[in-house]
Amino acid sequence: MNHILNKRFIKILIFILILCSINIFASSKTIENNTKATSSAIVLDDMTDAYYADDKYPYEYQSYEDIMKKGYLLDEALPLEERVYSEYNIPFHIFEELSKRVIMSMYSTDFSLSDMVKLYEGMGYTKTAGFIKALDSISTDKINAPDFNSNECYIHNGKYETRTVLIFPNGDTATVNLAYDKTIPYLYYADNIEFYTGGLSFDMVDKSMRVLDDYCVTKGENLSQYADMDEFIRNFVLAILGILAVIIIVTYINKKSNADNKSMVVQTDNKAVPTNDTALVAVLTAAIAAYEGTTANSIRIKTIRKNIRWKNI
């Protein structure tokens, strides 16, 4: 217990904490934008024959792209997650355009961003208000809308996410990340493959469900940031607080243990070493007599001098 708070232990603990926190980012598996149906075992002839045999064909027209899309999504040789998070389910450009609309909608009203923050907070939309407040803080240009320098979509931690770099007329730059709700690709996938539960479900899906899930807004061009950076920071701070609490508890236990040990030593010393000089002479006389093999009456102690080295005992 006395060595649990040494510097080496604390350094190792902080290093492990950082590794665990960064795992939020490192664990993501990105599916490339150029994923094509030809990467699967789909055979076009088999697909078209099955499609033409469908009774719906005479009444409903589907393009070649639609046939390929449905065949890819139904290919059981591919993992379900790969089919859900693919451009055959939701093309990436849809989210890129949606993010543009979300950002530009904040600059297309007659209200200033600061007033919009107050309105959204008053209506109870605190996270949306926080996003607008973050937008208001990234540039000194409070009037003009920004231009889009770059805008890309990717998969991160099972979410569609966009990273947009903005350039304001006064030269300020900023990066805005928007993450979309995890249920969106699964809802699209279910619609595309005509998956229906027949109403047997404990959960009712609300079609007006939220689309946006999280955001991250920073000044400058930051091509390595993610929308869940705020989540990482929150987890890191909570972990630090937990470590501090453990350190405080262990320190208290160590102090109490040391105090108890010191008290026991003092009590033992008080019992073993009398404080009366006469009693001390008697104890020494008896000890010497026992060592010499004689009686205490035959030994007489004239003087007792304290050795300087006793101070270190």
Buried (B, 14 or more C-beta within 10 A) or exposed (E): EEEEEEEEEEEEBEEEBEEEBEEBBEEBEEBEBEBEBEBBEBEEEEBBEEBEEEEEEEEEEEEEEBBBBBBBBBBEEBEEBBBBBBBBBBBBEEBBBBBBEBBEEBEEEEEEBEEBBBBBBEEEBEEBBBBBBBBBEBBEEEEEEBEBEEBBBBBBBEBBBBBBBBBBEEEBBBBBBBBBBEEBBBBBBBEBEEEEEEEEEEEEEEEEEEEBBBBBBBEEBBEEBBBBBBBBEEBBEEBEEEBEEEBEEEEEEBEEEEEEEEEEEEEEEEEEEEEEEEEBEBEEBEEEBEEEEEEEEEBEEEEEEEEEEEEEE
